[in-house]
Amino acid sequence: MPTATEIILEYVCPALGCFFLYFMVMAPVKDVRAAVREGTMGSLNPTPWAFQMGTCLGW
């Protein structure tokens, strides 16, 4: 039978990580949709997305 520590470290923490990652990546979607609709990047900075993509590919 797994201990409470094992359950937290093996199931709860990874699940929370996935949850927070999803909302972090999806946060700028509203601004991206506005930029696509307007046809210009304006003040939208694409650099963080490049680093996110690199990190995802690295994992």
mmCIF file of the N, C-alpha and C atoms, coordinates in Angstrom:
data_MODEL
# 
_entry.id   MODEL 
# 
loop_
_atom_site.group_PDB 
_atom_site.id 
_atom_site.type_symbol 
_atom_site.label_atom_id 
_atom_site.label_alt_id 
_atom_site.label_comp_id 
_atom_site.label_asym_id 
_atom_site.label_entity_id 
_atom_site.label_seq_id 
_atom_site.pdbx_PDB_ins_code 
_atom_site.Cartn_x 
_atom_site.Cartn_y 
_atom_site.Cartn_z 
_atom_site.occupancy 
_atom_site.B_iso_or_equiv 
_atom_site.pdbx_formal_charge 
_atom_site.auth_seq_id 
_atom_site.auth_comp_id 
_atom_site.auth_asym_id 
_atom_site.auth_atom_id 
_atom_site.pdbx_PDB_model_num 
ATOM 1   N N  . MET A 1 1  ? 0.855  -1.185 0.000   1.00 0.00 ? 1  MET A N  1 
ATOM 2   C CA . MET A 1 1  ? 0.000  0.000  0.000   1.00 0.00 ? 1  MET A CA 1 
ATOM 3   C C  . MET A 1 1  ? 0.895  1.240  0.000   1.00 0.00 ? 1  MET A C  1 
ATOM 4   N N  . PRO A 1 2  ? 0.676  2.171  -0.951  1.00 0.00 ? 2  PRO A N  1 
ATOM 5   C CA . PRO A 1 2  ? 1.512  3.375  -1.018  1.00 0.00 ? 2  PRO A CA 1 
ATOM 6   C C  . PRO A 1 2  ? 1.249  4.304  0.176   1.00 0.00 ? 2  PRO A C  1 
ATOM 7   N N  . THR A 1 3  ? 2.304  4.980  0.565   1.00 0.00 ? 3  THR A N  1 
ATOM 8   C CA . THR A 1 3  ? 2.173  5.935  1.667   1.00 0.00 ? 3  THR A CA 1 
ATOM 9   C C  . THR A 1 3  ? 1.633  7.259  1.138   1.00 0.00 ? 3  THR A C  1 
ATOM 10  N N  . ALA A 1 4  ? 1.246  8.117  2.056   1.00 0.00 ? 4  ALA A N  1 
ATOM 11  C CA . ALA A 1 4  ? 0.716  9.431  1.669   1.00 0.00 ? 4  ALA A CA 1 
ATOM 12  C C  . ALA A 1 4  ? 1.778  10.232 0.926   1.00 0.00 ? 4  ALA A C  1 
ATOM 13  N N  . THR A 1 5  ? 3.015  10.126 1.348   1.00 0.00 ? 5  THR A N  1 
ATOM 14  C CA . THR A 1 5  ? 4.105  10.852 0.680   1.00 0.00 ? 5  THR A CA 1 
ATOM 15  C C  . THR A 1 5  ? 4.270  10.377 -0.757  1.00 0.00 ? 5  THR A C  1 
ATOM 16  N N  . GLU A 1 6  ? 4.227  9.071  -0.971  1.00 0.00 ? 6  GLU A N  1 
ATOM 17  C CA . GLU A 1 6  ? 4.349  8.541  -2.327  1.00 0.00 ? 6  GLU A CA 1 
ATOM 18  C C  . GLU A 1 6  ? 3.194  9.002  -3.209  1.00 0.00 ? 6  GLU A C  1 
ATOM 19  N N  . ILE A 1 7  ? 1.997  9.001  -2.675  1.00 0.00 ? 7  ILE A N  1 
ATOM 20  C CA . ILE A 1 7  ? 0.829  9.440  -3.446  1.00 0.00 ? 7  ILE A CA 1 
ATOM 21  C C  . ILE A 1 7  ? 0.977  10.908 -3.837  1.00 0.00 ? 7  ILE A C  1 
ATOM 22  N N  . ILE A 1 8  ? 1.404  11.735 -2.891  1.00 0.00 ? 8  ILE A N  1 
ATOM 23  C CA . ILE A 1 8  ? 1.569  13.161 -3.180  1.00 0.00 ? 8  ILE A CA 1 
ATOM 24  C C  . ILE A 1 8  ? 2.652  13.384 -4.226  1.00 0.00 ? 8  ILE A C  1 
ATOM 25  N N  . LEU A 1 9  ? 3.803  12.716 -4.042  1.00 0.00 ? 9  LEU A N  1 
ATOM 26  C CA . LEU A 1 9  ? 4.922  12.934 -4.964  1.00 0.00 ? 9  LEU A CA 1 
ATOM 27  C C  . LEU A 1 9  ? 4.725  12.305 -6.331  1.00 0.00 ? 9  LEU A C  1 
ATOM 28  N N  . GLU A 1 10 ? 4.008  11.205 -6.410  1.00 0.00 ? 10 GLU A N  1 
ATOM 29  C CA . GLU A 1 10 ? 3.865  10.496 -7.680  1.00 0.00 ? 10 GLU A CA 1 
ATOM 30  C C  . GLU A 1 10 ? 2.591  10.823 -8.446  1.00 0.00 ? 10 GLU A C  1 
ATOM 31  N N  . TYR A 1 11 ? 1.581  11.346 -7.767  1.00 0.00 ? 11 TYR A N  1 
ATOM 32  C CA . TYR A 1 11 ? 0.302  11.597 -8.442  1.00 0.00 ? 11 TYR A CA 1 
ATOM 33  C C  . TYR A 1 11 ? -0.175 13.042 -8.321  1.00 0.00 ? 11 TYR A C  1 
ATOM 34  N N  . VAL A 1 12 ? -0.177 13.571 -7.117  1.00 0.00 ? 12 VAL A N  1 
ATOM 35  C CA . VAL A 1 12 ? -0.741 14.906 -6.884  1.00 0.00 ? 12 VAL A CA 1 
ATOM 36  C C  . VAL A 1 12 ? 0.131  15.986 -7.516  1.00 0.00 ? 12 VAL A C  1 
ATOM 37  N N  . CYS A 1 13 ? 1.439  15.971 -7.220  1.00 0.00 ? 13 CYS A N  1 
ATOM 38  C CA . CYS A 1 13 ? 2.327  17.009 -7.759  1.00 0.00 ? 13 CYS A CA 1 
ATOM 39  C C  . CYS A 1 13 ? 2.377  17.012 -9.289  1.00 0.00 ? 13 CYS A C  1 
ATOM 40  N N  . PRO A 1 14 ? 2.544  15.849 -9.942  1.00 0.00 ? 14 PRO A N  1 
ATOM 41  C CA . PRO A 1 14 ? 2.514  15.873 -11.414 1.00 0.00 ? 14 PRO A CA 1 
ATOM 42  C C  . PRO A 1 14 ? 1.171  16.356 -11.979 1.00 0.00 ? 14 PRO A C  1 
ATOM 43  N N  . ALA A 1 15 ? 0.070  15.975 -11.345 1.00 0.00 ? 15 ALA A N  1 
ATOM 44  C CA . ALA A 1 15 ? -1.249 16.424 -11.821 1.00 0.00 ? 15 ALA A CA 1 
ATOM 45  C C  . ALA A 1 15 ? -1.370 17.936 -11.686 1.00 0.00 ? 15 ALA A C  1 
ATOM 46  N N  . LEU A 1 16 ? -0.907 18.479 -10.571 1.00 0.00 ? 16 LEU A N  1 
ATOM 47  C CA . LEU A 1 16 ? -0.937 19.937 -10.391 1.00 0.00 ? 16 LEU A CA 1 
ATOM 48  C C  . LEU A 1 16 ? -0.037 20.627 -11.405 1.00 0.00 ? 16 LEU A C  1 
ATOM 49  N N  . GLY A 1 17 ? 1.111  20.024 -11.693 1.00 0.00 ? 17 GLY A N  1 
ATOM 50  C CA . GLY A 1 17 ? 2.005  20.591 -12.700 1.00 0.00 ? 17 GLY A CA 1 
ATOM 51  C C  . GLY A 1 17 ? 1.340  20.671 -14.060 1.00 0.00 ? 17 GLY A C  1 
ATOM 52  N N  . CYS A 1 18 ? 0.643  19.613 -14.459 1.00 0.00 ? 18 CYS A N  1 
ATOM 53  C CA . CYS A 1 18 ? -0.081 19.616 -15.739 1.00 0.00 ? 18 CYS A CA 1 
ATOM 54  C C  . CYS A 1 18 ? -1.187 20.661 -15.747 1.00 0.00 ? 18 CYS A C  1 
ATOM 55  N N  . PHE A 1 19 ? -1.888 20.776 -14.648 1.00 0.00 ? 19 PHE A N  1 
ATOM 56  C CA . PHE A 1 19 ? -2.972 21.751 -14.519 1.00 0.00 ? 19 PHE A CA 1 
ATOM 57  C C  . PHE A 1 19 ? -2.440 23.182 -14.685 1.00 0.00 ? 19 PHE A C  1 
ATOM 58  N N  . PHE A 1 20 ? -1.373 23.505 -13.957 1.00 0.00 ? 20 PHE A N  1 
ATOM 59  C CA . PHE A 1 20 ? -0.813 24.852 -14.035 1.00 0.00 ? 20 PHE A CA 1 
ATOM 60  C C  . PHE A 1 20 ? -0.170 25.127 -15.389 1.00 0.00 ? 20 PHE A C  1 
ATOM 61  N N  . LEU A 1 21 ? 0.471  24.122 -15.988 1.00 0.00 ? 21 LEU A N  1 
ATOM 62  C CA . LEU A 1 21 ? 1.069  24.285 -17.309 1.00 0.00 ? 21 LEU A CA 1 
ATOM 63  C C  . LEU A 1 21 ? -0.003 24.618 -18.343 1.00 0.00 ? 21 LEU A C  1 
ATOM 64  N N  . TYR A 1 22 ? -1.126 23.924 -18.288 1.00 0.00 ? 22 TYR A N  1 
ATOM 65  C CA . TYR A 1 22 ? -2.201 24.168 -19.240 1.00 0.00 ? 22 TYR A CA 1 
ATOM 66  C C  . TYR A 1 22 ? -2.662 25.627 -19.175 1.00 0.00 ? 22 TYR A C  1 
ATOM 67  N N  . PHE A 1 23 ? -2.903 26.114 -17.972 1.00 0.00 ? 23 PHE A N  1 
ATOM 68  C CA . PHE A 1 23 ? -3.382 27.490 -17.841 1.00 0.00 ? 23 PHE A CA 1 
ATOM 69  C C  . PHE A 1 23 ? -2.306 28.518 -18.164 1.00 0.00 ? 23 PHE A C  1 
ATOM 70  N N  . MET A 1 24 ? -1.044 28.196 -17.921 1.00 0.00 ? 24 MET A N  1 
ATOM 71  C CA . MET A 1 24 ? 0.037  29.111 -18.271 1.00 0.00 ? 24 MET A CA 1 
ATOM 72  C C  . MET A 1 24 ? 0.157  29.235 -19.790 1.00 0.00 ? 24 MET A C  1 
ATOM 73  N N  . VAL A 1 25 ? 0.071  28.113 -20.489 1.00 0.00 ? 25 VAL A N  1 
ATOM 74  C CA . VAL A 1 25 ? 0.196  28.125 -21.947 1.00 0.00 ? 25 VAL A CA 1 
ATOM 75  C C  . VAL A 1 25 ? -1.036 28.746 -22.596 1.00 0.00 ? 25 VAL A C  1 
ATOM 76  N N  . MET A 1 26 ? -2.204 28.527 -22.021 1.00 0.00 ? 26 MET A N  1 
ATOM 77  C CA . MET A 1 26 ? -3.437 29.036 -22.620 1.00 0.00 ? 26 MET A CA 1 
ATOM 78  C C  . MET A 1 26 ? -3.742 30.487 -22.256 1.00 0.00 ? 26 MET A C  1 
ATOM 79  N N  . ALA A 1 27 ? -3.002 31.065 -21.339 1.00 0.00 ? 27 ALA A N  1 
ATOM 80  C CA . ALA A 1 27 ? -3.277 32.434 -20.887 1.00 0.00 ? 27 ALA A CA 1 
ATOM 81  C C  . ALA A 1 27 ? -3.277 33.466 -22.018 1.00 0.00 ? 27 ALA A C  1 
ATOM 82  N N  . PRO A 1 28 ? -2.341 33.437 -22.966 1.00 0.00 ? 28 PRO A N  1 
ATOM 83  C CA . PRO A 1 28 ? -2.319 34.479 -23.998 1.00 0.00 ? 28 PRO A CA 1 
ATOM 84  C C  . PRO A 1 28 ? -3.209 34.211 -25.202 1.00 0.00 ? 28 PRO A C  1 
ATOM 85  N N  . VAL A 1 29 ? -4.030 33.192 -25.178 1.00 0.00 ? 29 VAL A N  1 
ATOM 86  C CA . VAL A 1 29 ? -4.848 32.849 -26.348 1.00 0.00 ? 29 VAL A CA 1 
ATOM 87  C C  . VAL A 1 29 ? -5.744 34.008 -26.764 1.00 0.00 ? 29 VAL A C  1 
ATOM 88  N N  . LYS A 1 30 ? -6.301 34.706 -25.821 1.00 0.00 ? 30 LYS A N  1 
ATOM 89  C CA . LYS A 1 30 ? -7.174 35.850 -26.128 1.00 0.00 ? 30 LYS A CA 1 
ATOM 90  C C  . LYS A 1 30 ? -6.412 36.912 -26.931 1.00 0.00 ? 30 LYS A C  1 
ATOM 91  N N  . ASP A 1 31 ? -5.181 37.206 -26.522 1.00 0.00 ? 31 ASP A N  1 
ATOM 92  C CA . ASP A 1 31 ? -4.371 38.198 -27.234 1.00 0.00 ? 31 ASP A CA 1 
ATOM 93  C C  . ASP A 1 31 ? -3.958 37.698 -28.613 1.00 0.00 ? 31 ASP A C  1 
ATOM 94  N N  . VAL A 1 32 ? -3.658 36.416 -28.737 1.00 0.00 ? 32 VAL A N  1 
ATOM 95  C CA . VAL A 1 32 ? -3.286 35.849 -30.035 1.00 0.00 ? 32 VAL A CA 1 
ATOM 96  C C  . VAL A 1 32 ? -4.465 35.925 -30.993 1.00 0.00 ? 32 VAL A C  1 
ATOM 97  N N  . ARG A 1 33 ? -5.645 35.602 -30.506 1.00 0.00 ? 33 ARG A N  1 
ATOM 98  C CA . ARG A 1 33 ? -6.835 35.696 -31.371 1.00 0.00 ? 33 ARG A CA 1 
ATOM 99  C C  . ARG A 1 33 ? -7.065 37.123 -31.837 1.00 0.00 ? 33 ARG A C  1 
ATOM 100 N N  . ALA A 1 34 ? -6.854 38.101 -30.947 1.00 0.00 ? 34 ALA A N  1 
ATOM 101 C CA . ALA A 1 34 ? -7.011 39.511 -31.331 1.00 0.00 ? 34 ALA A CA 1 
ATOM 102 C C  . ALA A 1 34 ? -5.970 39.895 -32.373 1.00 0.00 ? 34 ALA A C  1 
ATOM 103 N N  . ALA A 1 35 ? -4.735 39.422 -32.223 1.00 0.00 ? 35 ALA A N  1 
ATOM 104 C CA . ALA A 1 35 ? -3.677 39.735 -33.189 1.00 0.00 ? 35 ALA A CA 1 
ATOM 105 C C  . ALA A 1 35 ? -3.988 39.121 -34.555 1.00 0.00 ? 35 ALA A C  1 
ATOM 106 N N  . VAL A 1 36 ? -4.511 37.904 -34.567 1.00 0.00 ? 36 VAL A N  1 
ATOM 107 C CA . VAL A 1 36 ? -4.880 37.264 -35.836 1.00 0.00 ? 36 VAL A CA 1 
ATOM 108 C C  . VAL A 1 36 ? -6.021 38.023 -36.493 1.00 0.00 ? 36 VAL A C  1 
ATOM 109 N N  . ARG A 1 37 ? -6.987 38.420 -35.682 1.00 0.00 ? 37 ARG A N  1 
ATOM 110 C CA . ARG A 1 37 ? -8.139 39.163 -36.219 1.00 0.00 ? 37 ARG A CA 1 
ATOM 111 C C  . ARG A 1 37 ? -7.711 40.504 -36.799 1.00 0.00 ? 37 ARG A C  1 
ATOM 112 N N  . GLU A 1 38 ? -6.772 41.206 -36.127 1.00 0.00 ? 38 GLU A N  1 
ATOM 113 C CA . GLU A 1 38 ? -6.305 42.513 -36.581 1.00 0.00 ? 38 GLU A CA 1 
ATOM 114 C C  . GLU A 1 38 ? -5.259 42.411 -37.678 1.00 0.00 ? 38 GLU A C  1 
ATOM 115 N N  . GLY A 1 39 ? -4.598 41.259 -37.791 1.00 0.00 ? 39 GLY A N  1 
ATOM 116 C CA . GLY A 1 39 ? -3.585 41.071 -38.822 1.00 0.00 ? 39 GLY A CA 1 
ATOM 117 C C  . GLY A 1 39 ? -2.236 41.681 -38.474 1.00 0.00 ? 39 GLY A C  1 
ATOM 118 N N  . THR A 1 40 ? -2.010 42.017 -37.209 1.00 0.00 ? 40 THR A N  1 
ATOM 119 C CA . THR A 1 40 ? -0.739 42.589 -36.780 1.00 0.00 ? 40 THR A CA 1 
ATOM 120 C C  . THR A 1 40 ? -0.401 42.091 -35.383 1.00 0.00 ? 40 THR A C  1 
ATOM 121 N N  . MET A 1 41 ? 0.897  41.956 -35.117 1.00 0.00 ? 41 MET A N  1 
ATOM 122 C CA . MET A 1 41 ? 1.332  41.482 -33.794 1.00 0.00 ? 41 MET A CA 1 
ATOM 123 C C  . MET A 1 41 ? 1.199  42.577 -32.748 1.00 0.00 ? 41 MET A C  1 
ATOM 124 N N  . GLY A 1 42 ? 1.330  43.819 -33.145 1.00 0.00 ? 42 GLY A N  1 
ATOM 125 C CA . GLY A 1 42 ? 1.236  44.918 -32.188 1.00 0.00 ? 42 GLY A CA 1 
ATOM 126 C C  . GLY A 1 42 ? 2.293  44.758 -31.106 1.00 0.00 ? 42 GLY A C  1 
ATOM 127 N N  . SER A 1 43 ? 1.906  44.792 -29.851 1.00 0.00 ? 43 SER A N  1 
ATOM 128 C CA . SER A 1 43 ? 2.856  44.666 -28.750 1.00 0.00 ? 43 SER A CA 1 
ATOM 129 C C  . SER A 1 43 ? 3.004  43.219 -28.278 1.00 0.00 ? 43 SER A C  1 
ATOM 130 N N  . LEU A 1 44 ? 2.427  42.286 -29.013 1.00 0.00 ? 44 LEU A N  1 
ATOM 131 C CA . LEU A 1 44 ? 2.484  40.873 -28.642 1.00 0.00 ? 44 LEU A CA 1 
ATOM 132 C C  . LEU A 1 44 ? 3.903  40.342 -28.861 1.00 0.00 ? 44 LEU A C  1 
ATOM 133 N N  . ASN A 1 45 ? 4.490  39.741 -27.831 1.00 0.00 ? 45 ASN A N  1 
ATOM 134 C CA . ASN A 1 45 ? 5.857  39.247 -27.886 1.00 0.00 ? 45 ASN A CA 1 
ATOM 135 C C  . ASN A 1 45 ? 5.845  37.730 -28.089 1.00 0.00 ? 45 ASN A C  1 
ATOM 136 N N  . PRO A 1 46 ? 6.334  37.229 -29.240 1.00 0.00 ? 46 PRO A N  1 
ATOM 137 C CA . PRO A 1 46 ? 6.305  35.782 -29.497 1.00 0.00 ? 46 PRO A CA 1 
ATOM 138 C C  . PRO A 1 46 ? 7.478  35.018 -28.871 1.00 0.00 ? 46 PRO A C  1 
ATOM 139 N N  . THR A 1 47 ? 8.452  35.702 -28.313 1.00 0.00 ? 47 THR A N  1 
ATOM 140 C CA . THR A 1 47 ? 9.643  35.041 -27.767 1.00 0.00 ? 47 THR A CA 1 
ATOM 141 C C  . THR A 1 47 ? 9.319  33.992 -26.704 1.00 0.00 ? 47 THR A C  1 
ATOM 142 N N  . PRO A 1 48 ? 8.424  34.269 -25.736 1.00 0.00 ? 48 PRO A N  1 
ATOM 143 C CA . PRO A 1 48 ? 8.136  33.230 -24.740 1.00 0.00 ? 48 PRO A CA 1 
ATOM 144 C C  . PRO A 1 48 ? 7.600  31.941 -25.346 1.00 0.00 ? 48 PRO A C  1 
ATOM 145 N N  . TRP A 1 49 ? 6.836  32.027 -26.430 1.00 0.00 ? 49 TRP A N  1 
ATOM 146 C CA . TRP A 1 49 ? 6.298  30.823 -27.049 1.00 0.00 ? 49 TRP A CA 1 
ATOM 147 C C  . TRP A 1 49 ? 7.404  29.999 -27.686 1.00 0.00 ? 49 TRP A C  1 
ATOM 148 N N  . ALA A 1 50 ? 8.411  30.665 -28.243 1.00 0.00 ? 50 ALA A N  1 
ATOM 149 C CA . ALA A 1 50 ? 9.543  29.934 -28.812 1.00 0.00 ? 50 ALA A CA 1 
ATOM 150 C C  . ALA A 1 50 ? 10.264 29.151 -27.729 1.00 0.00 ? 50 ALA A C  1 
ATOM 151 N N  . PHE A 1 51 ? 10.465 29.774 -26.570 1.00 0.00 ? 51 PHE A N  1 
ATOM 152 C CA . PHE A 1 51 ? 11.112 29.073 -25.465 1.00 0.00 ? 51 PHE A CA 1 
ATOM 153 C C  . PHE A 1 51 ? 10.238 27.950 -24.920 1.00 0.00 ? 51 PHE A C  1 
ATOM 154 N N  . GLN A 1 52 ? 8.929  28.152 -24.864 1.00 0.00 ? 52 GLN A N  1 
ATOM 155 C CA . GLN A 1 52 ? 8.037  27.095 -24.428 1.00 0.00 ? 52 GLN A CA 1 
ATOM 156 C C  . GLN A 1 52 ? 8.096  25.898 -25.368 1.00 0.00 ? 52 GLN A C  1 
ATOM 157 N N  . MET A 1 53 ? 8.125  26.176 -26.653 1.00 0.00 ? 53 MET A N  1 
ATOM 158 C CA . MET A 1 53 ? 8.205  25.097 -27.643 1.00 0.00 ? 53 MET A CA 1 
ATOM 159 C C  . MET A 1 53 ? 9.514  24.338 -27.476 1.00 0.00 ? 53 MET A C  1 
ATOM 160 N N  . GLY A 1 54 ? 10.618 25.071 -27.307 1.00 0.00 ? 54 GLY A N  1 
ATOM 161 C CA . GLY A 1 54 ? 11.907 24.419 -27.095 1.00 0.00 ? 54 GLY A CA 1 
ATOM 162 C C  . GLY A 1 54 ? 11.922 23.563 -25.844 1.00 0.00 ? 54 GLY A C  1 
ATOM 163 N N  . THR A 1 55 ? 11.314 24.054 -24.779 1.00 0.00 ? 55 THR A N  1 
ATOM 164 C CA . THR A 1 55 ? 11.250 23.287 -23.541 1.00 0.00 ? 55 THR A CA 1 
ATOM 165 C C  . THR A 1 55 ? 10.423 22.025 -23.729 1.00 0.00 ? 55 THR A C  1 
ATOM 166 N N  . CYS A 1 56 ? 9.299  22.152 -24.410 1.00 0.00 ? 56 CYS A N  1 
ATOM 167 C CA . CYS A 1 56 ? 8.453  20.973 -24.662 1.00 0.00 ? 56 CYS A CA 1 
ATOM 168 C C  . CYS A 1 56 ? 9.190  19.943 -25.510 1.00 0.00 ? 56 CYS A C  1 
ATOM 169 N N  . LEU A 1 57 ? 9.891  20.408 -26.518 1.00 0.00 ? 57 LEU A N  1 
ATOM 170 C CA . LEU A 1 57 ? 10.640 19.462 -27.363 1.00 0.00 ? 57 LEU A CA 1 
ATOM 171 C C  . LEU A 1 57 ? 11.761 18.803 -26.568 1.00 0.00 ? 57 LEU A C  1 
ATOM 172 N N  . GLY A 1 58 ? 12.367 19.562 -25.657 1.00 0.00 ? 58 GLY A N  1 
ATOM 173 C CA . GLY A 1 58 ? 13.430 19.011 -24.834 1.00 0.00 ? 58 GLY A CA 1 
ATOM 174 C C  . GLY A 1 58 ? 12.940 17.920 -23.894 1.00 0.00 ? 58 GLY A C  1 
ATOM 175 N N  . TRP A 1 59 ? 11.749 18.091 -23.381 1.00 0.00 ? 59 TRP A N  1 
ATOM 176 C CA . TRP A 1 59 ? 11.207 17.079 -22.458 1.00 0.00 ? 59 TRP A CA 1 
ATOM 177 C C  . TRP A 1 59 ? 10.787 15.867 -23.235 1.00 0.00 ? 59 TRP A C  1 
# 
